[in-house]
Structure formats: C-alpha cells, structure tokens
Amino acid sequence: MNNKTLIFTATYNESENIKNFLGIVLSLKNTDILIIDDNSPDGTSKIIENFKKENVNLSLLVRKEKEGLDTAHKKAFNYAKEKGYKYLITMDADLSHDPSKVPMFIEELNFSPFVIGSRYIQGGRNETKLSRYLLSIIGNKIIKLVLGINCEEFTTSYRGFDLSKLTNFDINKVKSRGYSFFMETIYQIDKAGYTIKQVPIIFADRKKGVSKIPKIETLRTLKNLFLLKFFS
C-alpha cells in the first residue's frame, strides 16, 4: 500500500451491502481501503476476505466482539497516521453514502483540512423516512445552536481528514461514545481552530439490512451535548 488516501468504513452485519460497496470503492484510483469488522455473525468478514485475495489495496481488521463505531473510527484514524497516509475518508458501508463521491472529498481536501458531507446545505438531501429525517434535521439544528459552530451537519460519518494539516487535533481526546462521537469530533476540530468545509451529499435510506442506531442514542446525544457545552 503506497497511496496517499485511505478510505475507511466499519461493518457489522453488512453482508447484503458489502459486495456492492466494495465494487464501487475498489474501482476508485489511487486509494487504499481499510475495513474494521466487529465479528459480524452474518459472515461480512468472509465476503471481504474473498475480495482481499484479488485486491492488494484492501485491508481488513476483525475485532473479537462488537466494540462500537467510536472505537473503530479512532483505530482507523490512528492506523492512517501510523501508515503515513495524507488523507483519510470515512463513510458508512450500507450505501447510504455514495462511494463514488470520494473524489469530490479528495479534491476539497486539497484546500481544506477537514471536509464533511452535509445533507442540510444547498444541493444536499436526506432521503430517509419522515420520522428519521425530522429527528436528524432538528437534532443537527439544536447541536448547531448549543455549540455555536457554523456548520449544518454534525452527525454523518461521511468525512475527509487531511492528516498532514490536522496537527492540533487528537481524535483520541474525543470522549463521547456511540454516535455522539461524530458530534464531538466536529466540536474538537472547531475548538482546535480548523475550518470546517461542508460539501453537499444525498443521504439514501438503506435498502438492505437494518439500522444499527439504538433508540436510546437520542437521549445519549443530548446528554453529551450538555456535557460539551458546560464541562469541556
């Protein structure tokens, strides 16, 4: 592996989506791919292993148990830095994020240290069902209001990092767990003084498999938002 861009995704029971996902990301030029799988019982890692046989730019780390998205993203960030990558692109594996848009993120990283795909700026769209859409857009507006950060999107994982420029940002200092991790990452990047560049994305509702977001996550995010605002 000697490409300057690493694409990362975390998987848990994505056997119905991973073939299509890999079919797209492996067609992208000058990129390496890292997948961290939390020992999916549906055989996701076995499918990835089959792709690895013919793709030297694909790496797979299988953890013994389900350890969560936050720890997976931290591990990927540290892995990318240790391996000397300049850019890290993170995204979901369920095709809610369009992998073919990765070149757009890479282009923006030529000018910005951090890029996030936003559903809530001009050109962006959230195509999930109404209840989830309302929860997401209202939640993001509350986060923006409370934290006072000039950003419309805090919760999507479709992001790009220029690791060579984010020298004052340490992802290991992000304390929030679960999906709140994504919100606090934005907070810490802004706190470190870096510009947040938003690019429009279309967030598609997953067609296969089930969402991994627990119902309690909304309350957990509100709690972590309160802690960030008053105790960080």
TAJOKA-V326777 format. One record per pair of residues at least 12 apart in sequence whose C-alpha atoms are under 7 Angstrom apart, sorted by the first residue. I is the first residue (numbers start at 1). GAP is how many residues later the second one is. If there is no record, write none. Layout:
I_GAP / I_GAP
This chain:
1_31 / 1_56 / 3_27 / 3_28 / 3_29 / 4_27 / 4_81 / 4_82 / 4_83 / 5_26 / 5_27 / 5_80 / 5_81 / 5_82 / 5_83 / 6_25 / 6_26 / 6_27 / 6_28 / 6_74 / 6_79 / 6_81 / 6_82 / 6_83 / 7_24 / 7_25 / 7_26 / 7_27 / 7_81 / 7_82 / 7_83 / 8_25 / 8_26 / 8_27 / 8_68 / 8_81 / 8_82 / 8_83 / 9_25 / 9_26 / 9_27 / 9_81 / 9_82 / 9_83 / 9_84 / 10_25 / 10_26 / 10_27 / 10_59 / 10_62 / 10_83 / 11_25 / 11_26 / 11_27 / 11_82 / 12_25 / 12_26 / 12_28 / 13_27 / 13_28 / 13_29 / 13_31 / 14_30 / 14_80 / 14_195 / 15_27 / 15_28 / 15_29 / 16_192 / 16_193 / 17_77 / 17_191 / 18_75 / 21_72 / 21_74 / 24_75 / 24_76 / 25_74 / 32_25 / 32_26 / 33_24 / 33_25 / 33_26 / 34_24 / 34_25 / 34_26 / 35_24 / 35_25 / 35_26 / 36_24 / 36_25 / 36_26 / 36_36 / 37_24 / 37_25 / 37_26 / 38_24 / 38_25 / 38_26 / 38_27 / 38_28 / 38_29 / 39_23 / 39_24 / 39_25 / 39_26 / 39_27 / 68_110 / 69_109 / 70_107 / 70_108 / 70_111 / 74_97 / 74_98 / 81_82 / 86_76 / 86_77 / 86_78 / 87_73 / 87_74 / 87_75 / 87_76 / 88_72 / 88_73 / 88_74 / 89_70 / 89_71 / 89_72 / 90_67 / 90_68 / 90_69 / 90_70 / 91_66 / 91_67 / 91_68 / 92_65 / 92_66 / 94_112 / 95_111 / 96_107 / 96_108 / 96_109 / 96_110 / 97_61 / 97_106 / 97_107 / 105_55 / 109_51 / 109_53 / 112_85 / 113_48 / 113_49 / 113_52 / 113_53 / 114_46 / 114_47 / 114_48 / 114_81 / 114_82 / 114_83 / 115_44 / 115_45 / 115_46 / 115_81 / 115_82 / 115_83 / 116_42 / 116_43 / 116_44 / 116_81 / 116_82 / 116_83 / 117_41 / 117_42 / 117_81 / 117_82 / 117_83 / 117_84 / 118_34 / 118_35 / 118_80 / 118_81 / 118_82 / 118_83 / 119_34 / 119_81 / 119_82 / 119_83 / 119_84 / 120_32 / 120_33 / 121_31 / 121_79 / 122_78 / 123_77 / 124_76 / 124_77 / 124_78 / 125_76 / 125_77 / 125_78 / 126_76 / 126_77 / 126_78 / 127_76 / 127_77 / 127_78 / 128_76 / 128_77 / 140_12 / 140_13 / 140_14 / 147_82 / 154_28 / 154_29 / 154_32 / 155_27 / 155_28 / 157_25 / 168_24 / 169_20 / 169_23 / 176_48 / 180_41 / 180_44
